[in-house]
Amino acid sequence: MDNIKAVIGKFRIAPGTKVDLGKFKPHATPGITQAEAELEMPPLLARLDKLQQKLYAEGKQSLLVVIQAMDTGGKDGVIRRVFGTLNAQGVRVSSFKVPSKEELSHDYLWRYHKEVPSFGTIGVFNRSHYESVLVERVHNLAPKDALKRRYDEINAFEKYLSDSRVRVLKFYLHISRDEQKRRLEERLQNPEKNWKFSLADIAERKLWPDYQKAFEKLLSQCSTKAAPWYLIPSNHKWYRSWLAAVITEQVLLEMDCKFPKGVPGIEKVKVPD
């Protein structure tokens, strides 16, 4: 297996990089074979569980994981495979649909800020504040001058979170257009997946080039030292989940959480019969 940090480095978007998604192969699987990944996942998830315990026990910082992708990109799969195995008491998943009437009556970041994880917990955003420069950009739902400002506003928001002991980790799950077609057809053909299909998926698929440009823009503008983007090849689900788990482990290790010390004199305490 290649050096883990070297593999991770391949997919971390350096600040100031002009991203061209055409240069990233969504079917790539560097660093590990499928057989190796399947063997590695159980101990990897066990290590994540231990790191989450430390984060929860320490209670002094939190981790926000932002997940964005095209439809069928695998957001739910990563959440289920990587974060679904952790203690539910310390993980909260927030999904963002069409804004409600109340949400529209506030600034565009309001509904996201109030879901930021509290200290000691991991928060996972299934879609996020980046919808404000994706859907709203592609569908012309906001004035151009407002959209232009939002990249800097989002960077400032994430820097504020970072300065407030909320570590921000962002995953873009990169799939090919052909792979999306295959997954949409699977939803149509499999009765157990019919519920996942929406006619809106077909309408949005027609806008694939526009969404690719919107993703390139936000990846280029909003991968910062405080909150980097990781572009994860996601045509192969096993690799997508393995890489997301590995990156999450490295970030939690960098956070260096500690179990708190026990009460003074605990070494002398005896449990009565």
PAZAPA-4460 file (N, C-alpha, C; in steps of 0.05 Angstrom, whole numbers, plus 32768, in hexadecimal, padded with zeros to 4 digits):
% residues 273
    n_x    n_y    n_z   ca_x   ca_y   ca_z    c_x    c_y    c_z   seq   type   mol
   8011   7FE8   8000   8000   8000   8000   8012   8019   8000     1      M     A
   800B   802D   7FF0   801A   8046   7FF0   8018   8054   800B     2      D     A
   802A   8067   8010   8029   8077   8027   800E   8085   8029     3      N     A
   8000   8083   803F   7FE5   808E   8042   7FE5   80AC   803E     4      I     A
   7FF7   80BA   804A   7FF7   80D7   8047   7FFC   80E0   802A     5      K     A
   800C   80D0   801C   8011   80D6   8000   7FF7   80D3   7FF0     6      A     A
   7FE9   80BD   7FF6   7FD0   80B8   7FE8   7FBC   80CF   7FED     7      V     A
   7FB9   80D6   8007   7FA7   80EB   800E   7FAF   8105   8000     8      I     A
   7FC9   810A   7FFF   7FD2   8123   7FF2   7FCB   8125   7FD5     9      G     A
   7FC7   810F   7FC8   7FBF   810F   7FAB   7FA4   811D   7FA8    10      K     A
   7F93   811B   7FBC   7F77   8124   7FB9   7F70   813C   7FCA    11      F     A
   7F83   8147   7FD8   7F7F   8160   7FE7   7F83   8177   7FD3    12      R     A
   7F6F   8189   7FD1   7F71   81A0   7FBF   7F81   81B6   7FCD    13      I     A
   7F98   81BC   7FC3   7FA9   81D1   7FCF   7F9C   81EC   7FCB    14      A     A
   7F9D   81FE   7FDF   7F92   8219   7FDB   7F9D   8226   7FC2    15      P     A
   7F8C   8233   7FB3   7F94   8241   7F9B   7F95   8230   7F82    16      G     A
   7F8F   8216   7F85   7F8F   8205   7F6E   7F78   820A   7F5B    17      T     A
   7F7D   820C   7F42   7F66   820F   7F2E   7F5F   81F2   7F26    18      K     A
   7F48   81EA   7F2F   7F40   81CE   7F2C   7F33   81C9   7F11    19      V     A
   7F3C   81B4   7F03   7F30   81AB   7EEA   7F28   818E   7EF0    20      D     A
   7F0E   8189   7EF3   7F05   816E   7EFA   7F0B   815A   7EE5    21      L     A
   7F0F   8163   7ECC   7F17   8150   7EB6   7F31   8143   7EBB    22      G     A
   7F42   814E   7ECC   7F5C   8143   7ED1   7F5C   812F   7EE8    23      K     A
   7F45   812C   7EF6   7F43   8119   7F0C   7F33   8101   7F02    24      F     A
   7F3E   80E9   7F06   7F31   80D1   7EFD   7F1F   80C6   7F13    25      K     A
   7F05   80C6   7F0E   7EF2   80BD   7F23   7EF4   809F   7F29    26      P     A
   7F01   8090   7F16   7F03   8073   7F1A   7F1E   806B   7F27    27      H     A
   7F2F   807F   7F2D   7F49   807A   7F38   7F48   806D   7F54    28      A     A
   7F5B   805B   7F59   7F5C   804E   7F74   7F79   804C   7F7D    29      T     A
   7F88   8061   7F7E   7FA5   805F   7F86   7FA8   8058   7FA3    30      P     A
   7FBD   8049   7FA8   7FC5   8044   7FC4   7FBC   802A   7FD0    31      G     A
   7FA8   801D   7FC4   7F9D   8005   7FD1   7F8C   7FF5   7FBD    32      I     A
   7F8B   7FDB   7FC0   7F7A   7FCA   7FB0   7F5F   7FC6   7FBF    33      T     A
   7F4B   7FBD   7FB0   7F31   7FB9   7FBD   7F33   7FA4   7FD3    34      Q     A
   7F42   7F8E   7FCE   7F46   7F7A   7FE2   7F53   7F85   7FFB    35      A     A
   7F67   7F96   7FF8   7F75   7FA2   800E   7F62   7FB4   801E    36      E     A
   7F53   7FC4   800F   7F40   7FD7   801B   7F2B   7FC9   802C    37      A     A
   7F21   7FB2   8022   7F0D   7FA4   8031   7F18   7F98   804A    38      E     A
   7F32   7F90   804A   7F3E   7F87   8062   7F44   7F9D   8076    39      L     A
   7F4B   7FB4   806B   7F53   7FCB   807B   7F3B   7FDA   8089    40      E     A
   7F24   7FD9   807C   7F0D   7FE9   8087   7F05   7FE2   80A3    41      M     A
   7F02   7FC9   80AB   7EFA   7FC4   80C7   7F0D   7FD0   80DC    42      P     A
   7F28   7FCB   80DA   7F39   7FD8   80EE   7F3A   7FF6   80EB    43      P     A
   7F37   8001   80D3   7F37   801E   80CF   7F1F   802A   80DD    44      L     A
   7F07   801D   80DA   7EEF   8028   80E7   7EF1   8025   8105    45      L     A
   7EFF   8010   810E   7F03   800D   812B   7F15   8024   8136    46      A     A
   7F29   802C   8126   7F3A   8042   812F   7F2A   805C   812F    47      R     A
   7F19   8060   811B   7F08   8077   811A   7EF6   8079   8133    48      L     A
   7EEC   8062   813B   7EDA   8061   8152   7EE9   806A   816B    49      D     A
   7F02   8061   816E   7F13   8069   8185   7F19   8087   8184    50      K     A
   7F1E   8092   816D   7F24   80AE   816A   7F0B   80BF   8170    51      L     A
   7EF4   80B4   8168   7EDB   80C2   816E   7ED6   80C3   818D    52      Q     A
   7EDC   80AD   819A   7EDA   80AC   81B7   7EEA   80C2   81C4    53      Q     A
   7F03   80C5   81BA   7F14   80DA   81C6   7F09   80F6   81C1    54      K     A
   7EFF   80FA   81A8   7EF3   8114   81A2   7EDB   811A   81B4    55      L     A
   7ECA   8106   81B8   7EB2   8109   81C9   7EBA   810E   81E6    56      Y     A
   7ECD   80FE   81F0   7ED5   8100   820C   7EE3   811B   8212    57      A     A
   7EF4   8124   8200   7F02   813D   8204   7EEE   8154   8203    58      E     A
   7EDC   8155   81F0   7EC8   8169   81EF   7ED1   8186   81EA    59      G     A
   7EE8   8189   81DD   7EF3   81A4   81D9   7EF4   81AD   81BC    60      K     A
   7EEE   819B   81AA   7EEE   81A2   818D   7EDB   818F   817F    61      Q     A
   7ED5   8196   8166   7EC2   8185   8157   7ECC   8183   813A    62      S     A
   7EC0   8171   812C   7EC7   816C   8110   7EAE   816F   80FE    63      L     A
   7EAF   8180   80EA   7E9A   8183   80D7   7EA3   8177   80BC    64      L     A
   7E94   8163   80B3   7E9B   8156   8099   7E86   815E   8085    65      V     A
   7E8E   816C   8070   7E7D   8175   805B   7E7F   8162   8043    66      V     A
   7E69   8158   8039   7E69   8145   8023   7E58   8150   800C    67      I     A
   7E65   8154   7FF5   7E57   815D   7FDD   7E5C   814A   7FC6    68      Q     A
   7E49   8148   7FB4   7E4C   8137   7F9D   7E35   813C   7F89    69      A     A
   7E39   8133   7F71   7E22   8132   7F5E   7E0F   811D   7F68    70      M     A
   7DF6   811E   7F5E   7DE2   8109   7F65   7DEE   80EE   7F60    71      D     A
   7DEA   80DB   7F72   7DF4   80C0   7F73   7E11   80BE   7F79    72      T     A
   7E1E   80D4   7F81   7E3A   80D4   7F86   7E43   80C4   7F9E    73      G     A
   7E31   80BE   7FB0   7E38   80AC   7FC7   7E39   80BA   7FE2    74      G     A
   7E2B   80D0   7FE5   7E2B   80DE   7FFF   7E20   80CC   8015    75      K     A
   7E09   80C0   8010   7DFC   80AE   8023   7E0E   8096   8029    76      D     A
   7E1B   808C   8014   7E2C   8075   8017   7E43   807A   802A    77      G     A
   7E50   8091   8027   7E67   8098   8038   7E5D   809B   8055    78      V     A
   7E47   80A9   8058   7E3C   80AD   8073   7E36   8093   8081    79      I     A
   7E29   8081   8072   7E22   8067   807D   7E3B   8055   8083    80      R     A
   7E4D   8054   8070   7E64   8042   8072   7E79   804C   8085    81      R     A
   7E7E   8066   8086   7E94   8071   8096   7E8A   807B   80B1    82      V     A
   7E75   808C   80B1   7E6D   8099   80C9   7E56   808A   80D7    83      F     A
   7E48   8079   80C8   7E32   8069   80D4   7E3C   8054   80E7    84      G     A
   7E56   804E   80E7   7E60   803A   80F9   7E68   8046   8114    85      T     A
   7E69   8060   8116   7E72   806D   812F   7E5B   8070   8143    86      L     A
   7E61   8077   815B   7E4D   807B   8170   7E3A   8091   8169    87      N     A
   7E21   808A   8165   7E0D   809D   815C   7E0A   80B5   816F    88      A     A
   7E12   80B1   8188   7E10   80C7   819C   7E22   80DE   8195    89      Q     A
   7E38   80D8   8186   7E4B   80EC   8180   7E4C   80F4   8163    90      G     A
   7E39   80EC   8153   7E38   80F2   8136   7E1C   80FD   812F    91      V     A
   7E1C   8113   8121   7E02   811E   8118   7E04   8123   80FA    92      R     A
   7DF1   8119   80EB   7DF0   811D   80CE   7DDA   8132   80C8    93      V     A
   7DE1   8146   80B9   7DCE   815A   80B1   7DCC   815A   8092    94      S     A
   7DB3   8157   8088   7DAE   8157   806C   7D9F   8170   8065    95      S     A
   7DA7   817D   804F   7D9B   8196   8047   7D8C   8194   802D    96      F     A
   7D72   8197   802E   7D61   8196   8017   7D5B   81B3   800D    97      K     A
   7D45   81B6   7FFF   7D3C   81D0   7FF6   7D36   81E1   800F    98      V     A
   7D40   81FA   8011   7D3C   820A   8029   7D1F   820E   8030    99      P     A
   7D19   820D   804A   7CFE   8212   8053   7CF8   8230   8053   100      S     A
   7CDF   8236   8059   7CD7   8253   805A   7CE7   8261   8070   101      K     A
   7CEA   8254   8087   7CF9   8260   809D   7D16   8264   8095   102      E     A
   7D22   8250   8088   7D3E   8252   8080   7D42   8268   806B   103      E     A
   7D2F   826C   8059   7D31   8281   8045   7D2F   829D   8051   104      L     A
   7D24   829E   8069   7D21   82B8   8076   7D3B   82C1   8085   105      S     A
   7D50   82B0   8084   7D6A   82B7   8090   7D7F   82B8   807A   106      H     A
   7D97   82C0   8082   7DAE   82C0   806F   7DB3   82A3   8067   107      D     A
   7DC1   829F   8050   7DC3   8284   8045   7DD4   8271   8055   108      Y     A
   7DE5   827C   8067   7DF6   826A   8078   7DE8   8262   8092   109      L     A
   7DD2   826E   8098   7DC5   826A   80B2   7DBE   824D   80B8   110      W     A
   7DB2   8240   80A4   7DA9   8225   80A9   7DC0   8211   80AC   111      R     A
   7DD7   8218   80A1   7DEE   8207   80A4   7DFD   820C   80BE   112      Y     A
   7DFF   8225   80C6   7E0D   822C   80DE   7E01   821F   80F7   113      H     A
   7DE6   821E   80F7   7DD9   8213   810F   7DDC   81F5   8111   114      K     A
   7DE6   81E8   80FC   7DEA   81CB   80FC   7E08   81C4   8101   115      E     A
   7E19   81D7   8105   7E35   81D2   810A   7E38   81C1   8123   116      V     A
   7E48   81AC   8123   7E4A   819A   813A   7E54   81A8   8154   117      P     A
   7E49   81A0   816A   7E53   81AA   8184   7E6D   819C   818B   118      S     A
   7E7C   81A7   819E   7E95   819C   81A6   7E92   817F   81AF   119      F     A
   7EA4   816E   81A6   7EA3   8152   81AE   7E95   8141   8199   120      G     A
   7E8A   814D   8184   7E7B   813D   8171   7E85   8141   8155   121      T     A
   7E7C   812E   8144   7E80   8130   8127   7E66   8137   8119   122      I     A
   7E67   814B   8109   7E4F   8152   80F9   7E55   814C   80DC   123      G     A
   7E41   8141   80CE   7E44   813A   80B2   7E2E   8149   80A3   124      V     A
   7E37   8159   8090   7E24   8168   807F   7E21   8158   8064   125      F     A
   7E08   814E   8060   7E01   8141   8047   7DF6   8157   8035   126      N     A
   7E06   8161   8023   7E03   817B   8016   7E08   8190   802B   127      R     A
   7E0C   81A9   8023   7E15   81BD   8036   7E11   81D9   802C   128      S     A
   7E1F   81EC   8039   7E1F   8208   8031   7E29   820C   8014   129      H     A
   7E36   81F7   8009   7E40   81F9   7FED   7E29   81F8   7FD9   130      Y     A
   7E12   81EF   7FE2   7DFB   81EF   7FD0   7DF5   820C   7FC6   131      E     A
   7DFE   821F   7FD7   7DF9   823B   7FD0   7E0A   8245   7FB9   132      S     A
   7E1F   8236   7FB2   7E2F   823D   7F9A   7E2E   8226   7F86   133      V     A
   7E1C   8213   7F8A   7E17   81FD   7F77   7DFC   8200   7F6A   134      L     A
   7DE7   81F7   7F78   7DCC   81F9   7F6E   7DC4   8215   7F67   135      V     A
   7DCA   8228   7F79   7DC2   8243   7F74   7DD1   8250   7F5D   136      E     A
   7DEA   8247   7F58   7DF9   8250   7F41   7DEE   8244   7F27   137      R     A
   7DEB   8229   7F27   7DE3   821C   7F0F   7DC7   8224   7F06   138      V     A
   7DB5   8228   7F1A   7D99   822F   7F13   7D94   824E   7F15   139      H     A
   7DA9   825D   7F17   7DA6   827B   7F18   7D92   8284   7F2D   140      N     A
   7D95   827A   7F45   7D82   8280   7F5B   7D8B   8297   7F6C   141      L     A
   7DA3   82A1   7F67   7DAE   82B7   7F76   7DBC   82CB   7F63   142      A     A
   7DBC   82E5   7F6A   7DCA   82F8   7F59   7DE7   82F1   7F56   143      P     A
   7DF3   82F7   7F3E   7E0F   82F1   7F39   7E22   82FE   7F4D   144      K     A
   7E1C   8316   7F55   7E2E   8324   7F67   7E2E   8316   7F83   145      D     A
   7E16   830C   7F8A   7E14   82FE   7FA4   7E23   82E4   7FA3   146      A     A
   7E20   82D5   7F8D   7E2E   82BC   7F89   7E4D   82C0   7F8A   147      L     A
   7E56   82D5   7F7E   7E72   82DB   7F7D   7E7D   82E0   7F99   148      K     A
   7E6D   82ED   7FAB   7E76   82F2   7FC6   7E77   82D9   7FD7   149      R     A
   7E66   82C6   7FD0   7E62   82AF   7FE2   7E7B   829E   7FE6   150      R     A
   7E8C   829C   7FD3   7EA4   828C   7FD6   7EB5   8297   7FED   151      Y     A
   7EB9   82B1   7FEE   7EC8   82BE   8004   7EB9   82BB   801E   152      D     A
   7E9E   82BE   801D   7E8E   82BC   8035   7E90   82A0   8041   153      E     A
   7E8F   828C   8030   7E91   8270   8039   7EAC   826A   8045   154      I     A
   7EC1   8275   8038   7EDC   8271   8043   7EDF   827E   805E   155      N     A
   7ED3   8296   8061   7ED3   82A4   807B   7EC4   8294   8090   156      A     A
   7EAD   8289   8088   7E9D   8278   809B   7EAC   8260   80A4   157      F     A
   7EBA   8252   8092   7EC9   823B   8099   7EE2   8242   80AA   158      E     A
   7EEE   8258   80A4   7F05   8261   80B4   7EFC   8268   80D1   159      K     A
   7EE4   8274   80D3   7ED9   8279   80ED   7ED4   825F   80FD   160      Y     A
   7EC9   824B   80EF   7EC5   8232   80FC   7EDF   8225   8105   161      L     A
   7EF3   8226   80F4   7F0D   821B   80FA   7F1A   8229   8112   162      S     A
   7F17   8244   8113   7F22   8253   8129   7F13   824E   8143   163      D     A
   7EFA   8243   8140   7EE9   823D   8157   7EEB   8220   815F   164      S     A
   7F00   8212   8156   7F05   81F6   815D   7EF2   81E2   8150   165      R     A
   7EE8   81EA   8139   7ED8   81D8   8128   7EE9   81D1   8110   166      V     A
   7EF3   81B9   810E   7F04   81B1   80F7   7EF1   81AC   80E0   167      R     A
   7EF7   81B6   80C9   7EE6   81B3   80B1   7EF4   81A2   809D   168      V     A
   7EE7   818C   8095   7EF1   8178   8082   7EDD   8175   806C   169      L     A
   7EE6   8179   8053   7ED3   817A   803D   7ED9   8165   8027   170      K     A
   7EC5   8155   8020   7EC8   8140   800C   7EB7   8146   7FF4   171      F     A
   7EC4   8147   7FDC   7EB5   8147   7FC3   7EB8   812B   7FB7   172      Y     A
   7EA1   811D   7FB4   7EA1   8102   7FA9   7E9E   8104   7F8B   173      L     A
   7EB3   80FD   7F7D   7EB5   8101   7F60   7EAE   80E8   7F51   174      H     A
   7E98   80E9   7F42   7E90   80D3   7F31   7E8F   80DC   7F14   175      I     A
   7E8F   80C9   7F02   7E8D   80D0   7EE5   7E70   80D1   7EDD   176      S     A
   7E6C   80DE   7EC6   7E50   80E0   7EBC   7E45   80C4   7EB5   177      R     A
   7E56   80B3   7EAA   7E4E   8098   7EA3   7E46   8088   7EBC   178      D     A
   7E55   808C   7ED2   7E4F   807E   7EEB   7E35   8088   7EF7   179      E     A
   7E30   80A2   7EF5   7E16   80AC   7EFE   7DFF   80A0   7EEF   180      Q     A
   7E02   809D   7ED4   7DEE   8091   7EC4   7DE8   8074   7ECD   181      K     A
   7DFE   8065   7ED2   7DFB   804A   7EDB   7DEC   8048   7EF6   182      R     A
   7DF3   805A   7F08   7DE6   805A   7F22   7DC9   8062   7F21   183      R     A
   7DC2   8075   7F10   7DA6   807D   7F0C   7D96   8067   7F00   184      L     A
   7DA2   8059   7EED   7D94   8042   7EE0   7D90   802C   7EF5   185      E     A
   7DA3   8028   7F07   7DA0   8014   7F1C   7D88   801B   7F2E   186      E     A
   7D85   8034   7F34   7D6E   803D   7F44   7D54   8037   7F36   187      R     A
   7D53   803A   7F1C   7D3B   8034   7F0D   7D35   8017   7F0C   188      L     A
   7D4A   8007   7F0A   7D46   7FEA   7F05   7D43   7FD9   7F1F   189      Q     A
   7D4D   7FE4   7F35   7D4C   7FD5   7F4E   7D34   7FE0   7F5F   190      N     A
   7D1F   7FCF   7F63   7D08   7FD8   7F73   7D0F   7FE3   7F8E   191      P     A
   7D25   7FD8   7F9A   7D2D   7FE1   7FB5   7D3B   7FFC   7FB4   192      E     A
   7D41   8006   7F9C   7D4E   8020   7F9A   7D3C   8034   7F8B   193      K     A
   7D24   802B   7F83   7D12   803E   7F75   7D0C   8057   7F84   194      N     A
   7D0B   8054   7F9F   7D04   806B   7FB0   7D19   8081   7FAF   195      W     A
   7D31   807A   7FA7   7D47   808D   7FA5   7D45   809E   7F8B   196      K     A
   7D36   8094   7F78   7D35   80A2   7F5E   7D21   80B9   7F5E   197      F     A
   7D29   80CF   7F51   7D17   80E6   7F4E   7D1A   80F0   7F31   198      S     A
   7D04   80F9   7F26   7D06   8105   7F0B   7D18   811D   7F0B   199      L     A
   7D1C   8129   7F22   7D2D   8141   7F24   7D4A   8138   7F1E   200      A     A
   7D51   811F   7F24   7D6C   8115   7F1E   7D72   8117   7F00   201      D     A
   7D5E   8111   7EF0   7D62   8112   7ED3   7D66   812F   7ECA   202      I     A
   7D56   8141   7ED5   7D58   815E   7ECE   7D73   8169   7ED6   203      A     A
   7D7D   8161   7EEE   7D96   816B   7EF7   7DAE   815F   7EE7   204      E     A
   7DAA   8146   7EDE   7DBF   8139   7ECE   7DC5   8148   7EB4   205      R     A
   7DB0   8154   7EA9   7DB3   8164   7E90   7DC5   817C   7E95   206      K     A
   7DC8   8184   7EAE   7DD9   819B   7EB5   7DF5   8193   7EBE   207      L     A
   7DFC   817A   7EB8   7E16   8170   7EC1   7E2E   8184   7EBB   208      W     A
   7E31   818E   7EA3   7E47   81A0   7E9E   7E47   81B9   7EB0   209      P     A
   7E2F   81C3   7EB5   7E2D   81DB   7EC6   7E35   81D5   7EE2   210      D     A
   7E2D   81BE   7EEC   7E34   81B6   7F07   7E52   81B1   7F09   211      Y     A
   7E5E   81A5   7EF5   7E7B   81A0   7EF5   7E8A   81BB   7EF7   212      Q     A
   7E81   81CE   7EE9   7E8E   81E9   7EEA   7E8A   81F5   7F06   213      K     A
   7E72   81F2   7F11   7E6D   81FD   7F2C   7E7F   81EF   7F41   214      A     A
   7E82   81D5   7F3E   7E94   81C6   7F51   7EB1   81CF   7F4E   215      F     A
   7EB9   81D2   7F35   7ED5   81DB   7F30   7EDA   81F6   7F3D   216      E     A
   7EC6   8208   7F3B   7EC8   8223   7F46   7ECB   8222   7F65   217      K     A
   7EBA   8213   7F72   7EBA   8212   7F8F   7ED3   8203   7F9A   218      L     A
   7EDB   81EE   7F8C   7EF3   81E0   7F94   7F0C   81F2   7F91   219      L     A
   7F0C   8202   7F7C   7F22   8214   7F78   7F23   822B   7F8C   220      S     A
   7F0B   8236   7F92   7F09   824E   7FA3   7F08   8248   7FC0   221      Q     A
   7EFF   8230   7FC8   7EF9   822B   7FE4   7F08   8214   7FF1   222      C     A
   7F1F   820C   7FE5   7F30   81F9   7FF3   7F46   820A   8001   223      S     A
   7F44   820B   801B   7F56   821D   802B   7F66   820C   803F   224      T     A
   7F79   8219   804B   7F89   820B   8060   7F77   8204   8077   225      K     A
   7F64   8215   807E   7F52   8210   8094   7F3D   81FA   808E   226      A     A
   7F35   81F8   8074   7F20   81E6   806D   7F25   81DC   8051   227      A     A
   7F37   81C8   804E   7F3E   81BE   8033   7F28   81AC   8027   228      P     A
   7F27   81AB   800D   7F17   8198   7FFF   7F27   817F   7FF8   229      W     A
   7F1B   8168   7FF9   7F27   814F   7FF0   7F15   8144   7FDA   230      Y     A
   7F21   8140   7FC2   7F13   8136   7FAB   7F16   8118   7FAB   231      L     A
   7F01   810A   7FB0   7F02   80ED   7FB3   7EF7   80DE   7F9B   232      I     A
   7F08   80CF   7F8D   7EFE   80BF   7F76   7EE8   80AC   7F81   233      P     A
   7ED0   80AC   7F75   7EBA   809E   7F81   7EAB   808B   7F6E   234      S     A
   7EB6   8085   7F57   7EA9   8071   7F46   7EA9   8056   7F54   235      N     A
   7EBE   8050   7F63   7EC0   8037   7F72   7EB8   803C   7F8F   236      H     A
   7EA2   8031   7F98   7E98   8038   7FB2   7EAB   802F   7FC8   237      K     A
   7EB8   8018   7FC4   7ECA   800E   7FD9   7EE2   8022   7FDD   238      W     A
   7EEB   802E   7FC7   7F02   8040   7FCA   7EF8   805A   7FD6   239      Y     A
   7EE2   8064   7FCD   7ED6   807C   7FD8   7ED4   807B   7FF7   240      R     A
   7EC9   8065   8001   7EC5   8062   801E   7EDF   805F   802C   241      S     A
   7EF2   8050   8021   7F0C   804C   802E   7F1B   8067   8030   242      W     A
   7F1C   8076   801A   7F2B   808F   801A   7F1E   80A3   802D   243      L     A
   7F04   80A5   802D   7EF6   80B8   803F   7EFD   80B0   805C   244      A     A
   7EFD   8096   8062   7F03   808E   807E   7F20   8094   8085   245      A     A
   7F33   808F   8072   7F4F   8094   8077   7F54   80B2   807C   246      V     A
   7F48   80C3   806C   7F4C   80E0   806F   7F40   80E9   808A   247      I     A
   7F29   80DE   8091   7F1C   80E6   80AA   7F2E   80DD   80C2   248      T     A
   7F3A   80C5   80C0   7F4C   80BC   80D5   7F63   80CF   80D8   249      E     A
   7F6F   80D7   80C2   7F87   80E9   80C3   7F80   8104   80D0   250      Q     A
   7F68   810E   80C9   7F60   8128   80D4   7F5B   8125   80F2   251      V     A
   7F4E   8110   80FB   7F49   810C   8117   7F64   8108   8126   252      L     A
   7F77   80FB   811A   7F91   80F8   8127   7F9E   8114   812A   253      L     A
   7F9C   8125   8115   7FA7   8140   8116   7F9A   8150   812C   254      E     A
   7F81   814B   8132   7F72   815A   8147   7F7D   8153   8162   255      M     A
   7F8A   813C   8165   7F98   8134   817D   7F87   8136   8196   256      D     A
   7F70   812A   8195   7F5E   812B   81AC   7F69   8118   81C2   257      C     A
   7F64   811F   81DB   7F6E   8110   81F2   7F57   8108   8205   258      K     A
   7F59   80F1   8210   7F46   80E9   8225   7F4B   80FB   823D   259      F     A
   7F37   8107   824A   7F3B   8117   8261   7F46   8106   8279   260      P     A
   7F54   8113   828B   7F5E   8105   82A3   7F46   8100   82B5   261      K     A
   7F48   80EB   82C5   7F34   80E4   82D8   7F34   80F7   82F0   262      G     A
   7F21   80F4   8301   7F1F   8106   8319   7F38   8102   832A   263      V     A
   7F41   8116   8338   7F59   8114   8349   7F57   80FD   835C   264      P     A
   7F6C   80ED   835E   7F6C   80D6   8371   7F5E   80BE   8367   265      G     A
   7F57   80BD   834D   7F47   80A7   8343   7F55   808C   8347   266      I     A
   7F70   808D   8347   7F7F   8074   834A   7F7C   8067   8365   267      E     A
   7F71   8077   8378   7F6D   806C   8393   7F50   8064   8398   268      K     A
   7F3F   806A   8385   7F22   8064   8389   7F1E   8045   8387   269      V     A
   7F0E   803B   8399   7F07   801F   8399   7EE9   801C   8397   270      K     A
   7EE0   800A   8385   7EC4   8005   8382   7EBB   7FF2   8398   271      V     A
   7EA8   7FFA   83A8   7E9F   7FE9   83BF   7E93   7FCF   83B5   272      P     A
   7E95   7FBA   83C5   7E88   7FA0   83BE   7E6A   7FA3   83BE   273      D     A
***
